[in-house]
Amino acid sequence: METVSMMTRSVAASVLVVSADAAVRARLTQALEAQRWEVREASGGAAALLMMDEMRPQAALLEGLLPDLQMDGFAEEMRANHPGVDLISLDGSMASPAGPRSPRRGELLQVLRSVRARDEGLLHDRDGTETHDSLVKAQGRKSTHAGEGTKARPGRESARPEPAIPSANIRVPELIGDAPIMLEVSRRIRLVAKRSTTVLIQGPTGSGKEVVARALHRLSPRAERPFVALNCAAIPESLLEAELFGHARGAFTGAVQRRTGRIEAAQGGTLFLDEIGEMPLALQAKLLRFLESGELQRVGENETVRVDVRIVAATHQPLARRAQEGSFRADLFYRLAVFLITTPALGAHAEDLPALAAHFLRQAEEGGMGKQLSPEAYAKLRHHAWPGNVRELQHVLERAWILAEDRTTITPDEIEFDEAAVPV
């Protein structure tokens, strides 16, 4: 009987920690295990729902924005399938106000407060500046604008302005910088990544469209399957159809053997069509048929092949205007632009320049010495127009790193801009 009692107590004291940030999960797990909680971790909503069936936890601690499910959607699934689980967001509020309350809820909230306090202390100890990799940088902070001389009370979210979601919880790691316009890109990536919805990425050359496409794939249920990229502008028109759809042996001169196309190569995963605006009209019609039916026909063959693939397309061209002009198929445009993500020019988020510069300088090291910009070199970067956007910045800093030779400080003399760079 004693054994059964101990087992029951162990199950009753289990908790699931759900966060996309491994460091957050680790800190919470350590603190909870010290309080004799049985802890399981999940990096996303789908994984958490699977674990719920296995462990039947007493409570779940949730990050406000998961990579594959929003809080509302997750709470709805939980109410339907696991109505007895107490859902608590990482800011300590109730994720489901009308839901059950764990008998040990107070203990969980105390753990959250202690971890939050420790994290905020570490943030302010780092040269007096704040970073964005803490557990709840803004979530746990009381509003000082709820009213003159008043303090926000626990459980009274409506008594104070809704706290801003920390950028660490929104920004995908692939995108550097916390400018609002870039956080909106991250938000849109997270919203659509979990679905198979076709996505069109628009933005100027060098603004990181392929980076966005790869982030979409990484955060999707297709992440373990292939990510295949095809630049429609880099392949001659005469070969583009065979490259995309594949071909049979002898289909044309030089086709000495059968070849799988890029669409088939991406089976189960994501096909990224860069510079889709360069695709010939005749081939656009064939791509549209594939998007509508999920079936393709290799060049030189009669039978069709069914392929499950998600299409993500990108362009620097105004496709909507081109569709109106007739130089791009309007029906294909509407099929591609089910969900639109716009990558901004670097000038639109110039406040991210220091973070981007530091990132690219670390990339340029390649195991060598670290280097930094002198104030004068940084000023030179700041006053440049960046017609080539983030890609131009990356190339300028790699060039500067090389020109600085064995010196650890990069001066304005090493900052050379590409005079041929023109806005696109």
Secondary structure as UniProt FT lines:
FT   HELIX           2..12
FT   STRAND          14..18
FT   HELIX           22..34
FT   TURN            35..36
FT   STRAND          38..42
FT   HELIX           45..55
FT   STRAND          59..62
FT   HELIX           71..81
FT   TURN            83..84
FT   STRAND          86..89
FT   TURN            90..91
FT   TURN            97..98
FT   TURN            103..104
FT   HELIX           105..125
FT   TURN            126..128
FT   TURN            137..140
FT   TURN            148..149
FT   TURN            154..155
FT   HELIX           157..159
FT   HELIX           167..170
FT   TURN            173..174
FT   HELIX           180..193
FT   STRAND          199..202
FT   TURN            205..206
FT   HELIX           209..218
FT   TURN            221..224
FT   STRAND          227..231
FT   TURN            232..233
FT   HELIX           237..245
FT   STRAND          246..247
FT   TURN            249..250
FT   TURN            253..254
FT   STRAND          259..260
FT   HELIX           262..265
FT   TURN            266..268
FT   STRAND          270..274
FT   HELIX           276..278
FT   HELIX           281..293
FT   STRAND          295..296
FT   STRAND          305..306
FT   STRAND          310..315
FT   HELIX           319..325
FT   HELIX           330..336
FT   TURN            337..338
FT   STRAND          339..342
FT   HELIX           346..352
FT   HELIX           353..365
FT   TURN            366..367
FT   STRAND          372..373
FT   HELIX           375..382
FT   TURN            387..388
FT   HELIX           389..403
FT   TURN            404..406
FT   STRAND          409..410
FT   HELIX           412..414
FT   TURN            419..420
//
